[in-house]
Structures are given as C-alpha cells and as structure tokens.
Amino acid sequence: MAVDRDHVLRSAAALLTRKSTATMDEVAKAAGISRATLHRHFAGRDALVRALEALGIEECEAALDAARPDDGPASDAVRRLVREIEPAAALLAFLYTENQLFEGEQQNAGWTRIDDRIAALFRRGQATGEFRIDLTPTWLTEALYGLLASGAWAVSEGRVARKDFQFMIVELLLGGALRHHTEPREES
C-alpha cells in the first residue's frame, strides 16, 4: 500500500498543533501508519519538522498570493491575508515554537521571502499614510506572526471562538497600526 506523504504531513501537523510534544509513535498512529513506515519517510522528528516547515512555507506563500497584498488599501490586504492564512495558523503556531527552524545556517530562505512580502505590505501602508510610521514594517510583521500564533492557540484551547479569529487579530493589529489623524491642536 502506497503511503500518501501529504496525508502523513497533514496528520502530523494536526496532531503537533494540538500536542507539540507528541512522539513519533503518536504521529504514526494519527496518520494511520506504522512507526517503521513513518521512519521510511522521515528519518526522525527533525526531518518531520523540516517537512512541516516546507508545508508551512508553501501554505503561507499560497495565502499571500490569494490575499493580493498589492491590491487596494493596505488594511484590506491585511484583512485578506489573515483570512487566507487562517487554515494554516495552527501549523504556523507550532512552527513558531520550533527554534531549530530559525537558528543557524540551515534557516529556510522561504521564511525570508514571506517576511519580505509581508513587510512590503506594511511599508506600502506606511507610504500611503494608512499605517503609523513609528512602527517598523519588520516589527509589524513579527506582531502579525505573534497574533496569528496566539489566535491559533486560543482557538485550539477553546478560549476563543473560531469565528472570531480573523476579527480579533485584525482589529488588534490594525487598531495599533493605523495612523490616527487628528486635528492640529490650537495653540493657547
């Protein structure tokens, strides 16, 4: 019987997003395969996490493409991005905690591509006067990642309703990122 690698990865992602300390035995069971079969596809946990990283990057890039970050107002593009990335948010939350992915020379260039695209979206919003300029695009990008991970964890723990995920992330991020236009103060 041929093993569907994508099914194994998605099963592993589903399990590890709920239980990040799951063993390879538990991953194999969740995928409906033996541990030996799992090890034929992934030599160990590190190899599995690297494969999940590639899946996460693929899903982030697809979400960015679908969100059309260069179209319309930047705030609308941020809303579209959060909506498009929501199905992968739990996987991203898991990957966010995997320090091995972000240390040393083996860091995947895919993360840099994603960072650059999201930072460009925030930079565009700053250039049009829509977003505050006192917060760097890099910081806004990191804040978005943190909110996505926190939102995914809160949903998975039942502390937040799934239907509120997008609203809460976007409102908190943009509520802090939007430039507030005020009338000039009258001098006394």
N, C-alpha and C positions, 0 to 999 in steps of 0.2 A: 504494500500500500504506500503510495507516494504521500509525503507529508507536505502540506501547504505552508510554506515558510511564513507567508503573510499572516495566516491564521495563528501560527505559533507566536509571532511577534505581537499581534493584537491581543491575544490571550494573556501573554506575559505583561503587556502594558496595562491591561485591565486589572490584573492581579497586583502588580507592583505599585500601581497608583493607589490602591486600597491598603496594601501592606508592603511597604518598601523593603522590609527585611525578609520577604519570602525566600525560601530556599529554592534551589534548582529542582528538587523533588516536587515542591508545591507548584512551581511554574509548569513542569511537565504534566502534572495532574490537571492543572487548569486548561492546558492545551489539548488534553486527551491523548497524550503520547507517553511513552516510557522515558525514563531519565536517560537511558542509553541513546534513544533517538534524539532527544534534546541535545545531548552532548555531541552527536554527529553533526548537528547544525551549528552549535555554539559551544566552543571548547570549554567555556566556563562562564561565570557571571560577568566578567569583564567584557567578553565577546558579545554576550547578550545585551549588555548595557550599551555597548558601541553600536549594535544593530538597532536598538531602540532609539539611540541618538540620531542615526541616519533617518529613521522613520519620522522622528520629531522634526527634524530639519525639513524633510520633504513636505510634511503637513504644514509647517509654518510658511514655507515658500508658496505652497498652493493657496493658503489663506491670504497671504499678501497679494498674490496675483488676483484672487477673487475680490479682494477689498478695493482694488483700483486706487491705491494711495495717492495717485497724481490727479484724480478727478474730483472736482467740486471743492467745497470748503474742507479744510484740513480736519475740522472737528467731525464732519460727516464721515470722512475717510477713517478716522479713529473708531467711530461707532461701527462702521462696516468691518474693520479689522477685528475688533473684539467679537463681533457676531460670527465672523468666519473662522476665527481661531478657537472658539468655544468648544467644539467637539474634541479638539486636541489638548485642551487646557489641563486635564488631569495628567496626561503623559508629560506635558511640559513641566507641571509641578513636580513630578517625580524626577525628571532630568535636572531640574533646577537645584535639587539637593545632591546630585551626584558630582561631587567635587572633582573626581577624576576626569571629568569631561572638560573642565575649564582650567586645568593646571598643566604646565609643562609644554613641550613642543608638539604634543600629539593633539592639540586643540583643533577641532574640525573647522575648516575655513567657512563652512556653511553658516556657523553662528555669526561670523563677521559679516557675511553677506546680508543676513537677516537684520543684524544690528544696524548696518549702514542704511538699509531701506527704511527701517522704522525711524531712525534718527533723521533721515531726509524728510520724512513726513512731518515730524515736529519742526524741523528747520523751515520747511515751507510755510507752516502755520505761523511761525515767528515772523517770517519775511512779509507775510500779508497782514500782520498786525493782529492776528487772531489769538495767538498764544503769547504768554509772557516771555520776555526776552531775558529775564534774570535767572531762568532755569535752563541749564544747557540741554540740548537735544539728547545727549548721552544720558543725563540724569532722568529725563522724561521717559526714555526707552527703558532704563532699569526699573523705574517706578511702574511702568506698564507690566513688565515681567513679574514684578513682585505682586502686583494686584491680581494678575491672572493666576499665579500660583496660589495666593491666599484665597481667591474666589473658588478655585477648584477644590481646595482642601475643605473649605467651609461647606460647599455643596455636598462633597462626598461624606462628610461627617453629619449631614442633615441639619446643620446650623443655619443654612441659607437655602431658600427655595431655588431650584434650578432656573425657574422662570425669571428670577431677579438677578441672575449672574451678570448679564450684559449691562443692565441699568446701573447696578451698584458700582461696577468697575468704571464705566464711562463717566458717570456723574462725579465720582470721587476724583478720578484723574483730571477730567476737564474742569471740574469746579476749582481745582487748584492750579490748573494750567492756563485757563482762559485769562486774557488780559481784561481787567475791569476798567472800562472807560468812564471816567468821572469828569464832571465839570471842573474847570480850574477854580481854585479857591479864590475868593475875593480877599484882597489884602486889607487888613484893618489899619 
